[in-house]
Amino acid sequence: MEPGNNTHISTFLLLGLSEDPKLQPLIFGLFLSMYLITVFGNLLIILAVSSGSHLHTPMYFFLSNLTFVDICFTSTTIPKMLWNVQNKSKVITFDGCITQMYFHILFAGLDDALLSVMAYDRFVAICHPLHYMSIMNPGLCGLLVLISWIMMAMYSLLHTLMVSRLSFCPDLEIPHFFCELNQMVQLASSDTFLNNLVMYFAALLMSTGPFSGILYSYLKIFACIHRISSAQGKYKALSTCVSHFSVVFLFYCSGLGVYISSAATHSSHSSATASVMYTVITPMLNPFIYSLRNKDIQNALKRFYLMQGIKWTIILGVMKCP
């Protein structure tokens, strides 16, 4: 097929997870349920942190940012997928595809960066408890989040501009449920050597940076915990980072699973199925991981529900008054 010019390409076709018509209602119901649970669960964490003054600390500030990013991360892919399934359509515009790819890379990178920042926060809290509030001051916390946003926005913009210069065949079929960077580069009809070079080099740089920060922080944390004499003190220090460590483990294992499945099978369908883990499952589980093992979050949620119940009781009482 002749290479197409991007200026003449208006639409692509997203093949999704399955082309079997009988499976479409199941896929729609399953992903709608997971999306609503993800949005509602992460939103509750944000509301709990914002409504509880005792949670206005660096750790919960970063957690609020992480939950917000998770909501945005799933919202870049799942609503479009649900729309396509519901309307029996596979079409996505070229501009829509590029936009979706940009925000998918942005929020995936922000997840990684914020997990690294949260690991540093736990390192300071456990290894330098007396200086924690002076080190993790509001200015530094805001700066760390801002730097994460700027770095990942530039990283995402780089890949988006690189893909925008490629040529694609008309009526291109993307064997995925969203416009994924690697799939887009593989399906291009023009030379992709520079894209592959930039993609792998940038991915290596941007992934090893946050991972090295997380690894360094936890090595220091375990060294500090080992020096604590009492078993109760060790348990208390370790319990403050169990939730974060669980989320980090889930995030990197799901990402590794996607890489292994695509490299081992060379099947786009297997890669798309594995991508569900880090695009949907991981953001959905994060609120449960942080709330089930965190009494502060649990108590804040209980107070939030109580205040909302009292508020609605007063409103209904006023409405009933003559």
Disulfide bonds with the S-S distance in Angstrom:
Cys97-Cys179 1.93
Cys127-Cys224 2.42
